[in-house]
Amino acid sequence: MTLGDGNIECYVGSPTPGQSTAQVATATLCANCKYCLKLSGTLGGATFTYRGCGCLNQQYPYTCSSTQTQSSISSVPGFSGNAYCCSGDRCNAAPTSSVLIIGLLLCITFF
C-alpha cells in the first residue's frame, strides 16, 4: 500500500519466458521509495525481464528518478533494453505499453 511517507508496493522478481508475473514476482513493500522498476530487454543475449523497487536497487544498479522510459541502460552490465519507471502500487506488473499498443493495432487491422 502506498503511504504518505514515500513507501510503494512493487512486484519484485524475474519471471522466465512462459511464466506470468504472479507466478514468480512477489508484491513487496519498498520503503522510502516512490517508483517501481521494470527492466525489459536482453541480458547476455537472452530475453530478460526484471521487476523491482525503483530506488537503490541492489540486484541491478538502476535508480528511477521520475516516471519515465529510458533506453540504453549502461549501469547494468550486459543488459540491452529499456527501464520503465512508474508510480503506484504494483504498477510494474503489466506488459510494456508498446506491446499493448502493437496488440491493439493488430486487433484493429485484422478484425
N, C-alpha and C positions, 0 to 999 in steps of 0.2 A: 504494500500500500504506500502510495506517495504521501509523504508527510511534509508539513511546512518547514521542517528543519533540513531539507535537502536530501532526503532518502528517496530512492526509487526502487521498484521491483523489476528486475530484468531476468530474462532467460539466460542461463549460463551453461555452456556445453558445446560440443562439436558433433552433430549428427553425421553419420556416414550416408552415402547415397542410398536412397530407398527407405530411410528412416525419417519419421516426422520429428519436428522439434519436441513435441510432447514425449516421444519415446526416449530421448536422450538428454535433452536440456532440461534443467530444473529451474523453477522460478526462485530467485534468490534476492534477498533484500540487500541492496548496495548502499551502504552507509555513506553519508556525506557526498552523494553523487546526484547529478541532475540528469544524466543521459545514459541510455543503453547503447550498446555497440553491436554491430553485426559486420563481420569481415566475410566477404564473398569473392571467390576467385580461384586461383590455383596456388598450391604450396608444394614446391618440389615437383611440379609437373602434374600433380593430381588435383582433381576438383576438391575444393575446400570451403567449408562454411564454419564460422565460429561465432557464437553469441556470448556476450558477457556484459559486465559493467563498463560504462564508458569513461571511467576515470581511474587513473593509476592502475592500469591493468597489468597484473604481474605475469600472466601467461604470454600475452602478446603485447609488446610495448607500443600501444597506441592509446592516446587520450583524446576524448571528444571535448571540444570547447564550445560547440553550438550544435543545433540541429542541422545536419548537412550530409552531403555525399562527397567523398573525396576519393580520387583515383591516384594511382602511382604511390602507394604506401611504401616508403623506403625504410620505415622504422621496424618493419617485420621482415627479417632476412628470408629470402627465398619466396616471398609472397608476391603475387601479381594479381591485382583485382581492386575492389572498392571497399571502402569503410563507410558504413551507414551509421549515423548517429541520430538518435531520436529521443524525445522526451515523452513520458507517460508510461505507466506501469505495463510491463511485458510488451512494449511496442516493438521489440526486436524479434517477434515470433513469425511474422508474415514474410512471404517471399518478397523480393525487392519490387519496387514499383514498376521498374522497366519490364519485369517478367509479367506482371499483371496487365500492363498496357499492351504488350505484344499479344497476350492471350485474348484480350478484349478485341483487338483489331482483327485477329484471326477469326473469331466468332462472327464478327460483323461481316467480314469478307465472304465467308463460306456459308452463312445461314440466312 
